[in-house]
Amino acid sequence: RRPFSAFQDHEARSFHEQHIGHVTWWLWNMKLLAMAMAMILMRKEIL
């Protein structure tokens, strides 16, 4: 294996990890948004 191909593999791996981190961050934001919406709806039903 040439050093250049190893470098490419490293680049692809770091990009994949960044992508997973971005997806996790997006899902976490959606979860928080859903919780906020549920709290607002529950508050309206209580009132």
Secondary structure, DSSP 4 states (H G I P E B T S, - for coil): --HHHHHHHHHHHHHHHHHHHHHHHHHHHHHHHHHHHHHHHHHHHH-
